[in-house]
């Protein structure tokens, strides 16, 4: 049960930054101040956002997998 949750957590470690990167690209595309090409007008710290996405993805996937396993075990 814990092994499966860790595996899902590692998958979330990969999926979280991918989703955050897509959201950053969407924000850069939709925000008119980011289109100007000036580095000072659009302040998105991609490194920090991707790190938070990795941590959040791991925690979310780990927790959901663990809760699902516990619920499945409780039903049996």
Order of alpha helices (4+ residues) and beta strands (2+ residues): alpha-alpha
